[in-house]
Amino acid sequence: MNPLDEVRQVEAQADQLYSDDQVRQSIERVAQAVTATLGETTPLVLTVLNGGIPFAGILLMRLPFPLQLDSIQATRYRGSTSGNEIAWLHRPQTPIAGRTVLIVDDVLDEGVTLAEIVRYCREQGAAAVYTAVLVDKQLGRERPCRADFVGLEAADRYLFGYGMDYKNYLRNAAGIFACKST
């Protein structure tokens, strides 16, 4: 099966966990919580590329306070559905030292990559580091980090949509979907 046919098949067979409206409502709740906690800090918001882009784009428009925006990219997957070693693809250009940092990502899965990004920010001298994720997967086991702000929860299935991908495709799906179990 060619890659495009595989992607189309995965999309056609997926279970919709959350509609576009449900996702947007959850982002509004996250925005209110972030505003209550960080509204007086002029934070540096670091969007985790590429998955965090859709979530961050909507979230930022709902944060009614001054902030700065940059991005960071570390991955374990590199277009696959699994991976081990962290690869740094982009580091922020904005100085982090002394700043309150909000890391915005699509999903908290095993937490290895997010924990490494948090560690990096602390090593760079961040005064405080917070994390916001659109989806927190319920793994039923300990992870190296937890998110401070969570939009939605999902079972431990392979997800796509709203930034989450299936082999670098389907990030643009309007809703959150789970691949069929094999």
Residue pairs with C-beta under 8 A, 6 or more apart in sequence:
1 9
3 167
6 167
7 166
7 167
7 169
7 170
10 160
10 166
10 170
10 179
10 180
11 160
11 166
11 170
11 173
11 177
13 179
13 180
14 160
14 177
14 178
14 179
14 180
15 177
15 178
15 180
16 175
16 176
16 177
17 152
17 154
17 159
17 175
17 176
17 177
17 178
18 26
18 152
18 154
18 175
18 176
19 175
20 174
20 175
22 152
22 175
23 134
23 151
23 152
23 162
23 175
23 176
24 58
26 134
26 151
26 152
27 55
27 58
27 59
27 62
27 134
27 151
28 62
29 151
30 59
30 132
30 134
30 149
30 150
30 151
31 59
31 62
31 63
33 149
34 59
34 63
34 102
34 130
34 132
34 149
35 63
35 64
35 65
37 130
37 148
37 149
38 65
38 100
38 102
38 130
39 63
39 64
39 65
40 65
41 100
41 128
42 65
42 66
42 67
42 68
42 100
43 67
43 68
43 99
43 100
43 101
43 102
43 130
44 67
44 68
44 69
44 70
44 92
44 94
44 96
44 99
44 100
44 101
44 102
45 56
45 60
45 67
45 68
45 69
45 70
45 101
45 102
45 104
46 70
46 71
46 72
46 92
46 101
46 102
46 103
46 104
46 117
46 121
47 53
47 56
47 69
47 70
47 71
47 72
47 104
48 71
48 72
48 73
48 74
48 103
48 104
48 105
48 106
48 113
48 114
48 117
49 71
49 72
49 73
49 89
49 90
50 73
50 163
50 165
50 171
51 105
51 106
51 107
51 163
51 164
51 165
51 171
52 104
52 105
52 106
52 163
53 163
53 171
54 106
54 162
54 163
54 171
54 172
55 104
55 105
55 106
55 132
55 133
55 134
55 151
55 162
55 163
56 69
56 104
59 104
59 132
60 67
60 69
67 102
68 94
70 92
70 93
70 94
71 90
71 92
72 90
72 91
72 92
72 103
72 117
72 120
73 88
73 89
73 90
74 86
74 87
74 88
74 89
74 113
74 116
74 117
74 120
75 83
75 86
75 87
75 89
75 113
76 83
76 84
76 85
76 86
76 87
76 112
76 113
77 83
78 87
79 167
79 168
80 167
81 158
81 166
81 167
86 112
86 113
86 116
91 120
95 124
96 121
96 124
96 125
96 126
97 124
97 125
97 126
98 125
98 126
98 127
99 126
99 127
100 126
100 127
100 128
100 129
100 130
101 121
101 126
101 128
101 129
101 130
102 130
102 131
102 132
103 114
103 117
103 118
103 121
103 129
103 130
103 131
103 132
104 131
104 132
104 133
105 114
105 117
105 131
105 132
105 133
105 134
106 133
106 134
106 135
106 162
106 163
106 164
107 133
107 134
107 135
107 136
107 137
107 159
107 163
107 164
108 114
108 131
108 133
108 135
108 136
108 137
108 143
108 145
108 146
108 147
108 150
109 137
109 139
110 139
110 143
111 143
111 144
111 145
111 146
112 144
114 131
114 133
114 145
114 147
115 143
115 144
115 145
118 129
118 131
118 145
121 129
122 129
130 148
130 149
131 145
131 146
131 147
131 148
131 149
132 147
132 148
132 149
132 150
132 151
133 147
133 149
133 150
133 151
134 151
134 152
134 162
134 163
134 176
135 150
135 151
135 152
135 153
135 154
135 159
135 162
135 164
135 176
136 147
136 150
136 152
136 153
136 154
137 153
137 154
137 155
137 156
137 159
138 153
138 154
138 155
138 156
139 156
140 156
152 176
154 176
154 178
155 178
157 178
157 179
157 181
158 166
158 178
158 179
159 176
159 177
159 178
159 179
160 166
160 169
160 170
160 171
160 173
160 176
160 177
160 179
161 170
161 171
161 172
161 173
161 174
161 175
161 176
161 177
162 171
162 173
162 174
162 175
162 176
163 171
164 170
164 171
164 176
165 171
166 179
170 177
